Amino acid sequence: MNSVLAVGRDLSDRMVFEATIWKQANFDALTHLPNRQMFHDRLDHEARMSDRSGRPMGLMLIDLDRFKEVNDSLGHDTGDILLIEAARRITSCVRESDTVARLGGDEFTVILPELDDSESIEQIAKTIIGTLAEPFRLGPDEAFISASIGIALYPQDARELDVLFKNADQAMYAAKSAGRNRFSYFTPDLQVAAEKRLRLTNDLRVALQAEQFRVYYQPIVDLATGEIYKAEALIRWLHPERGPISPLDFIALAEETGLIVPIGDWVFRQAVRQARQWRRRFHPSFQLSVNMSPAQIRQDNLVCIQWSEYLMREGMPGKSVAIEITEGLLLDAELKEKLLTFRDAGIGISIDDFGTGYSSLAYLKRFDIDYLKIDRSFVQNLGFDADNQALCEAMVMLAHKLGLKVIAEGVETTDQRDFLVAVGCDFAQGFLYSEPVPSDQFEARVWPTIKDAADDEVHDWS
């Protein structure tokens, strides 16, 4: 009798153990949704059911916009709470017959079997977007995110399931590119765009070695005196067949492929060499600003040290260069520690596109920032928009209280410039003064023009 009970217990324990292993293999530990493996099983099953019934199946790929910024600012534990709540909200928006899965990170997917019409897909997508846009209460904090959704249909868009998934991914990428917080259907045009993107990526891999990149320079003007002793170094790609390619089209590709590390390093070294020349010829304190992508620091742990050491080897003072970073970098504790290398080396730090991301002036003071760059979206309507005027004036006043200098980006009109002068903004950059130009044009055209203007009253510039 005892042996029978022992065998029974062994069988029961084994069943519990196997059930646990199966659950761990097929469900996400955090949200308890089906994981990637279970998602593929369900997708295969629903595709076969679609073949039998003749009714289409929908596939949604959902990416949470700006989740990383929330994760970095509030911590990973709080980010996990947001993901759990996001999973609950998405599940509440779909039918019982639908499958919601978490593929990893902040990426979710929904399988919509046996659809009657496209209107039901759109309604579900709109509902998901609406519910995810509502505030997330995370203990004492409140966070806001949005969602970008890509939609592909089986079998209309693809009969192979891996292609179907890629199509949904392309549609999701299109939604993000269109401004986020929206959904997009897969179309043949997206496939053409994806193929173009692939070709561009392949070309990008050889562009540096083939010497197709150039560094252009845009002056940063001292509004009080009209002097120019600062400029921003900006990369340009001169493709031998396609002509000039906008940084908007290739910087993201460089970040995704890791090519941003050697490309960014090349730009930095070019800027240091140029700064040496212009400190000798134009102004002993001439400073060049260089953009640094968060991806550069994440993909190359030593980049901050290497850049600081390169300046020392070249015999250049730290203040000959300013590194422009986005607000989000200040919220990532690990990345922030790496950036302290720049501060220790005397290298200037500029916050680019200020006012468009998650940040606070407390972070700026704690990190000992040198410059704030007011994003062009605030400067654009300064001539007539009272709200933008109030925001810009407030940014200048608060920055000055913290001992920071302020640079206004995208200055294109005298009205914008005059307002910035009136509120005490320190520097201006934009087409009013010059577009980004090669170094020889900067020396021949930009420098003499702005230098001469320094002898006149600021308000007489045109």
TILUMRO-811816 format. One record per residue (C-alpha): residue number from 1; x, y, z; residue in one letter. Coordinates in steps of 0.1 Angstrom, whole numbers, plus 5000, padded with zeros to 4 digits. Layout:
REM TILUMRO-811816
<rec NUM,<X,Y,Z>,"a">
...
END
This chain:
REM TILUMRO-811816
<rec 1,<5000,5000,5000>,"m">
<rec 2,<5028,5024,5009>,"n">
<rec 3,<5046,5017,4976>,"s">
<rec 4,<5014,5025,4957>,"v">
<rec 5,<5011,5059,4975>,"l">
<rec 6,<5048,5066,4968>,"a">
<rec 7,<5043,5058,4931>,"v">
<rec 8,<5012,5081,4931>,"g">
<rec 9,<5031,5109,4947>,"r">
<rec 10,<5060,5105,4923>,"d">
<rec 11,<5036,5106,4894>,"l">
<rec 12,<5018,5137,4908>,"s">
<rec 13,<5051,5155,4915>,"d">
<rec 14,<5063,5146,4880>,"r">
<rec 15,<5031,5160,4864>,"m">
<rec 16,<5034,5192,4884>,"v">
<rec 17,<5071,5195,4874>,"f">
<rec 18,<5063,5189,4837>,"e">
<rec 19,<5035,5214,4838>,"a">
<rec 20,<5058,5240,4853>,"t">
<rec 21,<5085,5234,4827>,"i">
<rec 22,<5058,5236,4799>,"w">
<rec 23,<5045,5269,4813>,"k">
<rec 24,<5080,5283,4816>,"q">
<rec 25,<5087,5273,4780>,"a">
<rec 26,<5056,5288,4766>,"n">
<rec 27,<5046,5318,4787>,"f">
<rec 28,<5062,5351,4796>,"d">
<rec 29,<5073,5351,4833>,"a">
<rec 30,<5065,5388,4838>,"l">
<rec 31,<5031,5393,4821>,"t">
<rec 32,<5020,5356,4820>,"h">
<rec 33,<5011,5361,4783>,"l">
<rec 34,<5022,5336,4757>,"p">
<rec 35,<5058,5341,4748>,"n">
<rec 36,<5075,5340,4714>,"r">
<rec 37,<5075,5302,4712>,"q">
<rec 38,<5038,5299,4720>,"m">
<rec 39,<5031,5328,4697>,"f">
<rec 40,<5046,5310,4667>,"h">
<rec 41,<5026,5278,4676>,"d">
<rec 42,<4994,5298,4678>,"r">
<rec 43,<5001,5317,4646>,"l">
<rec 44,<5007,5284,4627>,"d">
<rec 45,<4975,5269,4641>,"h">
<rec 46,<4954,5300,4632>,"e">
<rec 47,<4969,5301,4597>,"a">
<rec 48,<4958,5265,4591>,"r">
<rec 49,<4923,5273,4604>,"m">
<rec 50,<4922,5303,4581>,"s">
<rec 51,<4931,5281,4551>,"d">
<rec 52,<4902,5257,4560>,"r">
<rec 53,<4876,5284,4566>,"s">
<rec 54,<4886,5308,4539>,"g">
<rec 55,<4884,5337,4564>,"r">
<rec 56,<4915,5360,4568>,"p">
<rec 57,<4936,5362,4599>,"m">
<rec 58,<4951,5395,4611>,"g">
<rec 59,<4985,5400,4628>,"l">
<rec 60,<4992,5431,4649>,"m">
<rec 61,<5027,5440,4660>,"l">
<rec 62,<5026,5465,4689>,"i">
<rec 63,<5056,5486,4701>,"d">
<rec 64,<5054,5509,4731>,"l">
<rec 65,<5067,5543,4722>,"d">
<rec 66,<5091,5560,4746>,"r">
<rec 67,<5090,5531,4770>,"f">
<rec 68,<5128,5532,4774>,"k">
<rec 69,<5127,5568,4786>,"e">
<rec 70,<5102,5558,4813>,"v">
<rec 71,<5123,5527,4822>,"n">
<rec 72,<5155,5548,4825>,"d">
<rec 73,<5139,5576,4845>,"s">
<rec 74,<5118,5555,4870>,"l">
<rec 75,<5138,5523,4871>,"g">
<rec 76,<5135,5488,4857>,"h">
<rec 77,<5112,5476,4885>,"d">
<rec 78,<5087,5504,4878>,"t">
<rec 79,<5091,5497,4841>,"g">
<rec 80,<5081,5461,4847>,"d">
<rec 81,<5050,5473,4865>,"i">
<rec 82,<5041,5493,4834>,"l">
<rec 83,<5046,5463,4811>,"l">
<rec 84,<5023,5442,4833>,"i">
<rec 85,<4996,5469,4831>,"e">
<rec 86,<5002,5474,4794>,"a">
<rec 87,<4997,5437,4789>,"a">
<rec 88,<4964,5438,4809>,"r">
<rec 89,<4952,5468,4789>,"r">
<rec 90,<4959,5452,4755>,"i">
<rec 91,<4942,5420,4765>,"t">
<rec 92,<4911,5439,4776>,"s">
<rec 93,<4908,5454,4741>,"c">
<rec 94,<4906,5421,4721>,"v">
<rec 95,<4882,5392,4717>,"r">
<rec 96,<4883,5360,4737>,"e">
<rec 97,<4894,5341,4705>,"s">
<rec 98,<4924,5364,4699>,"d">
<rec 99,<4959,5357,4712>,"t">
<rec 100,<4979,5384,4729>,"v">
<rec 101,<5016,5376,4733>,"a">
<rec 102,<5047,5393,4745>,"r">
<rec 103,<5077,5388,4723>,"l">
<rec 104,<5102,5405,4746>,"g">
<rec 105,<5111,5440,4758>,"g">
<rec 106,<5082,5464,4750>,"d">
<rec 107,<5070,5444,4720>,"e">
<rec 108,<5036,5427,4720>,"f">
<rec 109,<5016,5410,4693>,"t">
<rec 110,<4980,5401,4687>,"v">
<rec 111,<4967,5373,4665>,"i">
<rec 112,<4932,5380,4652>,"l">
<rec 113,<4917,5348,4637>,"p">
<rec 114,<4887,5344,4614>,"e">
<rec 115,<4880,5381,4606>,"l">
<rec 116,<4848,5392,4590>,"d">
<rec 117,<4860,5426,4578>,"d">
<rec 118,<4888,5451,4582>,"s">
<rec 119,<4866,5474,4603>,"e">
<rec 120,<4869,5451,4633>,"s">
<rec 121,<4907,5453,4631>,"i">
<rec 122,<4907,5490,4630>,"e">
<rec 123,<4884,5492,4659>,"q">
<rec 124,<4907,5470,4680>,"i">
<rec 125,<4938,5489,4670>,"a">
<rec 126,<4922,5523,4679>,"k">
<rec 127,<4910,5509,4712>,"t">
<rec 128,<4945,5496,4720>,"i">
<rec 129,<4961,5529,4711>,"i">
<rec 130,<4935,5548,4732>,"g">
<rec 131,<4939,5527,4763>,"t">
<rec 132,<4977,5527,4762>,"l">
<rec 133,<4977,5565,4758>,"a">
<rec 134,<4960,5569,4792>,"e">
<rec 135,<4983,5577,4821>,"p">
<rec 136,<5000,5548,4839>,"f">
<rec 137,<4999,5553,4877>,"r">
<rec 138,<5031,5537,4890>,"l">
<rec 139,<5031,5542,4928>,"g">
<rec 140,<5039,5579,4934>,"p">
<rec 141,<5048,5584,4898>,"d">
<rec 142,<5027,5589,4866>,"e">
<rec 143,<5040,5580,4832>,"a">
<rec 144,<5027,5585,4797>,"f">
<rec 145,<5035,5563,4767>,"i">
<rec 146,<5018,5556,4734>,"s">
<rec 147,<5018,5527,4709>,"a">
<rec 148,<5028,5521,4673>,"s">
<rec 149,<5010,5492,4656>,"i">
<rec 150,<5017,5474,4624>,"g">
<rec 151,<4990,5453,4608>,"i">
<rec 152,<4994,5425,4582>,"a">
<rec 153,<4967,5401,4569>,"l">
<rec 154,<4969,5364,4561>,"y">
<rec 155,<4968,5353,4533>,"p">
<rec 156,<4965,5386,4514>,"q">
<rec 157,<4998,5401,4525>,"d">
<rec 158,<5018,5368,4527>,"a">
<rec 159,<5012,5330,4529>,"r">
<rec 160,<5046,5324,4545>,"e">
<rec 161,<5043,5332,4582>,"l">
<rec 162,<5079,5346,4586>,"d">
<rec 163,<5071,5370,4557>,"v">
<rec 164,<5038,5379,4573>,"l">
<rec 165,<5056,5388,4605>,"f">
<rec 166,<5082,5409,4586>,"k">
<rec 167,<5053,5427,4568>,"n">
<rec 168,<5037,5435,4601>,"a">
<rec 169,<5071,5448,4614>,"d">
<rec 170,<5075,5470,4583>,"q">
<rec 171,<5040,5484,4589>,"a">
<rec 172,<5048,5491,4626>,"m">
<rec 173,<5080,5509,4615>,"y">
<rec 174,<5059,5530,4591>,"a">
<rec 175,<5036,5539,4620>,"a">
<rec 176,<5066,5550,4641>,"k">
<rec 177,<5081,5570,4612>,"s">
<rec 178,<5047,5588,4607>,"a">
<rec 179,<5048,5601,4642>,"g">
<rec 180,<5039,5572,4665>,"r">
<rec 181,<5007,5567,4685>,"n">
<rec 182,<4990,5553,4654>,"r">
<rec 183,<4985,5521,4633>,"f">
<rec 184,<4996,5513,4598>,"s">
<rec 185,<4986,5485,4574>,"y">
<rec 186,<5012,5467,4554>,"f">
<rec 187,<5012,5478,4517>,"t">
<rec 188,<5034,5468,4487>,"p">
<rec 189,<5049,5503,4490>,"d">
<rec 190,<5063,5494,4524>,"l">
<rec 191,<5080,5464,4509>,"q">
<rec 192,<5096,5486,4483>,"v">
<rec 193,<5107,5510,4511>,"a">
<rec 194,<5121,5480,4531>,"a">
<rec 195,<5141,5469,4501>,"e">
<rec 196,<5154,5504,4496>,"k">
<rec 197,<5164,5505,4533>,"r">
<rec 198,<5183,5472,4529>,"l">
<rec 199,<5202,5486,4499>,"r">
<rec 200,<5210,5518,4518>,"l">
<rec 201,<5222,5497,4547>,"t">
<rec 202,<5246,5478,4525>,"n">
<rec 203,<5259,5510,4509>,"d">
<rec 204,<5264,5524,4544>,"l">
<rec 205,<5287,5496,4553>,"r">
<rec 206,<5313,5507,4527>,"v">
<rec 207,<5307,5545,4529>,"a">
<rec 208,<5333,5552,4555>,"l">
<rec 209,<5361,5532,4539>,"q">
<rec 210,<5352,5547,4505>,"a">
<rec 211,<5355,5582,4520>,"e">
<rec 212,<5320,5592,4510>,"q">
<rec 213,<5314,5612,4543>,"f">
<rec 214,<5320,5649,4548>,"r">
<rec 215,<5318,5671,4578>,"v">
<rec 216,<5299,5703,4574>,"y">
<rec 217,<5299,5732,4599>,"y">
<rec 218,<5271,5755,4610>,"q">
<rec 219,<5281,5787,4630>,"p">
<rec 220,<5268,5793,4665>,"i">
<rec 221,<5266,5831,4670>,"v">
<rec 222,<5271,5850,4702>,"d">
<rec 223,<5239,5871,4703>,"l">
<rec 224,<5254,5898,4726>,"a">
<rec 225,<5284,5906,4704>,"t">
<rec 226,<5277,5890,4670>,"g">
<rec 227,<5310,5871,4673>,"e">
<rec 228,<5314,5835,4662>,"i">
<rec 229,<5337,5813,4681>,"y">
<rec 230,<5315,5782,4682>,"k">
<rec 231,<5301,5759,4654>,"a">
<rec 232,<5284,5725,4652>,"e">
<rec 233,<5300,5697,4632>,"a">
<rec 234,<5274,5678,4611>,"l">
<rec 235,<5280,5647,4591>,"i">
<rec 236,<5269,5645,4554>,"r">
<rec 237,<5269,5615,4531>,"w">
<rec 238,<5277,5622,4495>,"l">
<rec 239,<5267,5590,4478>,"h">
<rec 240,<5285,5585,4444>,"p">
<rec 241,<5253,5574,4426>,"e">
<rec 242,<5224,5587,4447>,"r">
<rec 243,<5239,5621,4456>,"g">
<rec 244,<5235,5637,4490>,"p">
<rec 245,<5217,5615,4515>,"i">
<rec 246,<5200,5631,4545>,"s">
<rec 247,<5212,5622,4580>,"p">
<rec 248,<5175,5615,4588>,"l">
<rec 249,<5178,5586,4563>,"d">
<rec 250,<5210,5570,4575>,"f">
<rec 251,<5217,5579,4611>,"i">
<rec 252,<5190,5555,4624>,"a">
<rec 253,<5205,5528,4602>,"l">
<rec 254,<5239,5534,4615>,"a">
<rec 255,<5226,5530,4651>,"e">
<rec 256,<5208,5498,4643>,"e">
<rec 257,<5238,5482,4626>,"t">
<rec 258,<5265,5494,4650>,"g">
<rec 259,<5282,5515,4623>,"l">
<rec 260,<5274,5546,4644>,"i">
<rec 261,<5305,5538,4665>,"v">
<rec 262,<5332,5540,4637>,"p">
<rec 263,<5313,5568,4619>,"i">
<rec 264,<5309,5589,4651>,"g">
<rec 265,<5346,5583,4660>,"d">
<rec 266,<5356,5596,4625>,"w">
<rec 267,<5334,5628,4629>,"v">
<rec 268,<5349,5635,4663>,"f">
<rec 269,<5385,5632,4650>,"r">
<rec 270,<5377,5654,4620>,"q">
<rec 271,<5362,5680,4643>,"a">
<rec 272,<5392,5680,4667>,"v">
<rec 273,<5416,5686,4638>,"r">
<rec 274,<5394,5714,4625>,"q">
<rec 275,<5391,5730,4659>,"a">
<rec 276,<5429,5732,4661>,"r">
<rec 277,<5431,5751,4628>,"q">
<rec 278,<5403,5775,4637>,"w">
<rec 279,<5416,5782,4672>,"r">
<rec 280,<5449,5793,4655>,"r">
<rec 281,<5433,5813,4627>,"r">
<rec 282,<5400,5827,4640>,"f">
<rec 283,<5397,5826,4678>,"h">
<rec 284,<5418,5811,4706>,"p">
<rec 285,<5387,5798,4723>,"s">
<rec 286,<5370,5784,4692>,"f">
<rec 287,<5349,5754,4701>,"q">
<rec 288,<5333,5727,4679>,"l">
<rec 289,<5302,5708,4690>,"s">
<rec 290,<5299,5671,4680>,"v">
<rec 291,<5267,5650,4683>,"n">
<rec 292,<5269,5618,4703>,"m">
<rec 293,<5242,5591,4698>,"s">
<rec 294,<5231,5571,4729>,"p">
<rec 295,<5238,5541,4707>,"a">
<rec 296,<5275,5550,4705>,"q">
<rec 297,<5279,5548,4743>,"i">
<rec 298,<5258,5517,4746>,"r">
<rec 299,<5277,5498,4719>,"q">
<rec 300,<5312,5510,4728>,"d">
<rec 301,<5319,5511,4765>,"n">
<rec 302,<5352,5529,4760>,"l">
<rec 303,<5342,5557,4736>,"v">
<rec 304,<5341,5584,4763>,"c">
<rec 305,<5375,5575,4775>,"i">
<rec 306,<5389,5571,4740>,"q">
<rec 307,<5377,5605,4729>,"w">
<rec 308,<5391,5622,4760>,"s">
<rec 309,<5425,5605,4755>,"e">
<rec 310,<5425,5615,4718>,"y">
<rec 311,<5422,5651,4728>,"l">
<rec 312,<5452,5647,4752>,"m">
<rec 313,<5473,5630,4725>,"r">
<rec 314,<5465,5658,4701>,"e">
<rec 315,<5475,5684,4727>,"g">
<rec 316,<5440,5700,4726>,"m">
<rec 317,<5422,5713,4756>,"p">
<rec 318,<5389,5697,4766>,"g">
<rec 319,<5370,5729,4760>,"k">
<rec 320,<5379,5729,4723>,"s">
<rec 321,<5351,5704,4719>,"v">
<rec 322,<5315,5702,4732>,"a">
<rec 323,<5296,5669,4731>,"i">
<rec 324,<5259,5672,4722>,"e">
<rec 325,<5237,5646,4738>,"i">
<rec 326,<5199,5641,4742>,"t">
<rec 327,<5181,5645,4775>,"e">
<rec 328,<5174,5608,4778>,"g">
<rec 329,<5211,5601,4784>,"l">
<rec 330,<5210,5619,4817>,"l">
<rec 331,<5183,5596,4830>,"l">
<rec 332,<5203,5564,4823>,"d">
<rec 333,<5225,5560,4854>,"a">
<rec 334,<5250,5536,4837>,"e">
<rec 335,<5254,5559,4807>,"l">
<rec 336,<5256,5590,4829>,"k">
<rec 337,<5286,5575,4847>,"e">
<rec 338,<5305,5571,4814>,"k">
<rec 339,<5297,5606,4804>,"l">
<rec 340,<5314,5619,4836>,"l">
<rec 341,<5346,5611,4818>,"t">
<rec 342,<5340,5642,4796>,"f">
<rec 343,<5333,5664,4825>,"r">
<rec 344,<5366,5653,4842>,"d">
<rec 345,<5385,5660,4810>,"a">
<rec 346,<5370,5695,4807>,"g">
<rec 347,<5350,5687,4776>,"i">
<rec 348,<5318,5708,4773>,"g">
<rec 349,<5284,5691,4775>,"i">
<rec 350,<5254,5704,4755>,"s">
<rec 351,<5218,5691,4758>,"i">
<rec 352,<5204,5689,4723>,"d">
<rec 353,<5167,5693,4715>,"d">
<rec 354,<5159,5704,4750>,"f">
<rec 355,<5122,5704,4760>,"g">
<rec 356,<5112,5674,4738>,"t">
<rec 357,<5121,5645,4761>,"g">
<rec 358,<5120,5633,4797>,"y">
<rec 359,<5143,5654,4818>,"s">
<rec 360,<5144,5681,4845>,"s">
<rec 361,<5166,5710,4854>,"l">
<rec 362,<5176,5691,4885>,"a">
<rec 363,<5193,5665,4863>,"y">
<rec 364,<5211,5693,4844>,"l">
<rec 365,<5225,5708,4876>,"k">
<rec 366,<5235,5674,4890>,"r">
<rec 367,<5255,5666,4859>,"f">
<rec 368,<5271,5700,4855>,"d">
<rec 369,<5259,5707,4820>,"i">
<rec 370,<5274,5737,4801>,"d">
<rec 371,<5248,5744,4774>,"y">
<rec 372,<5211,5740,4767>,"l">
<rec 373,<5200,5739,4731>,"k">
<rec 374,<5163,5750,4728>,"i">
<rec 375,<5147,5728,4702>,"d">
<rec 376,<5138,5744,4669>,"r">
<rec 377,<5101,5735,4675>,"s">
<rec 378,<5099,5761,4702>,"f">
<rec 379,<5119,5787,4682>,"v">
<rec 380,<5099,5783,4649>,"q">
<rec 381,<5069,5804,4658>,"n">
<rec 382,<5085,5829,4682>,"l">
<rec 383,<5075,5858,4661>,"g">
<rec 384,<5037,5854,4668>,"f">
<rec 385,<5031,5825,4692>,"d">
<rec 386,<5028,5838,4728>,"a">
<rec 387,<5030,5803,4743>,"d">
<rec 388,<5063,5796,4726>,"n">
<rec 389,<5076,5830,4736>,"q">
<rec 390,<5067,5822,4773>,"a">
<rec 391,<5083,5788,4771>,"l">
<rec 392,<5115,5801,4756>,"c">
<rec 393,<5118,5829,4780>,"e">
<rec 394,<5112,5805,4809>,"a">
<rec 395,<5139,5781,4796>,"m">
<rec 396,<5164,5809,4793>,"v">
<rec 397,<5157,5823,4828>,"m">
<rec 398,<5158,5789,4845>,"l">
<rec 399,<5189,5779,4827>,"a">
<rec 400,<5207,5811,4837>,"h">
<rec 401,<5197,5805,4873>,"k">
<rec 402,<5215,5772,4871>,"l">
<rec 403,<5246,5788,4855>,"g">
<rec 404,<5239,5773,4820>,"l">
<rec 405,<5244,5790,4787>,"k">
<rec 406,<5215,5788,4762>,"v">
<rec 407,<5217,5781,4724>,"i">
<rec 408,<5186,5785,4703>,"a">
<rec 409,<5184,5762,4673>,"e">
<rec 410,<5166,5768,4640>,"g">
<rec 411,<5167,5806,4640>,"v">
<rec 412,<5156,5817,4606>,"e">
<rec 413,<5141,5852,4609>,"t">
<rec 414,<5151,5885,4624>,"t">
<rec 415,<5120,5885,4645>,"d">
<rec 416,<5130,5852,4662>,"q">
<rec 417,<5166,5866,4667>,"r">
<rec 418,<5153,5899,4682>,"d">
<rec 419,<5131,5881,4707>,"f">
<rec 420,<5159,5858,4717>,"l">
<rec 421,<5182,5889,4722>,"v">
<rec 422,<5155,5906,4743>,"a">
<rec 423,<5151,5876,4767>,"v">
<rec 424,<5189,5872,4771>,"g">
<rec 425,<5195,5841,4751>,"c">
<rec 426,<5233,5836,4748>,"d">
<rec 427,<5237,5820,4713>,"f">
<rec 428,<5217,5814,4681>,"a">
<rec 429,<5222,5789,4653>,"q">
<rec 430,<5202,5786,4621>,"g">
<rec 431,<5197,5795,4585>,"f">
<rec 432,<5195,5832,4594>,"l">
<rec 433,<5232,5831,4597>,"y">
<rec 434,<5242,5801,4575>,"s">
<rec 435,<5232,5766,4565>,"e">
<rec 436,<5258,5739,4573>,"p">
<rec 437,<5287,5743,4549>,"v">
<rec 438,<5321,5726,4542>,"p">
<rec 439,<5351,5739,4561>,"s">
<rec 440,<5365,5759,4531>,"d">
<rec 441,<5331,5777,4526>,"q">
<rec 442,<5329,5784,4563>,"f">
<rec 443,<5363,5800,4561>,"e">
<rec 444,<5357,5819,4529>,"a">
<rec 445,<5321,5830,4534>,"r">
<rec 446,<5306,5824,4568>,"v">
<rec 447,<5334,5836,4590>,"w">
<rec 448,<5341,5870,4573>,"p">
<rec 449,<5303,5877,4570>,"t">
<rec 450,<5296,5872,4607>,"i">
<rec 451,<5328,5888,4618>,"k">
<rec 452,<5319,5919,4600>,"d">
<rec 453,<5284,5919,4615>,"a">
<rec 454,<5300,5920,4649>,"a">
<rec 455,<5309,5956,4643>,"d">
<rec 456,<5273,5966,4637>,"d">
<rec 457,<5243,5967,4661>,"e">
<rec 458,<5227,5933,4665>,"v">
<rec 459,<5193,5946,4654>,"h">
<rec 460,<5207,5958,4621>,"d">
<rec 461,<5215,5923,4609>,"w">
<rec 462,<5196,5908,4581>,"s">
END
